[in-house]
Amino acid sequence: MNFKLGDYDSAEKYYKEGVQLGSKKCEYMLANLYYKKSIDMHRKLAKENYDDCSKIIESAADIKLDFYETLVPKFTLIEEKIDEEEYVPIYILDINENLEDMLDDLQYEMIIDEQEE
């Protein structure tokens, strides 16, 4: 998607990762990315009439890429392995405890201190 949107640096990063994982589609897209970057640079230089860049642009092949076919990589689901047993605090396990005994000694009215004058 980055390649399609013109973000060549991000596209290059992800295609390189795919090449390292052995993806031929990523290798193909990386080659096209380098070709596209090269053609863009030659077009810029051709506008400035630099050397023989205009001849290079005229002779360069125009590559039509099907982004929708090549943008979806193959993937596999990786099952997460949990080695340790999840810790559950004891106070959550005791759900039948009686809390009314804890509330017996509570005062429900506000205590106002009288100031001495």
Secondary structure, DSSP 8 states (H G I E B T S, - for coil): -HHHHT-HHHHHHHHHHHHHTT-HHHHHHHHHHHHHHHHHHHHHHHHTT-TTHHHHHHHS------HHHHSS-----------S-----HHHH-TT---HHHHTT---S--------
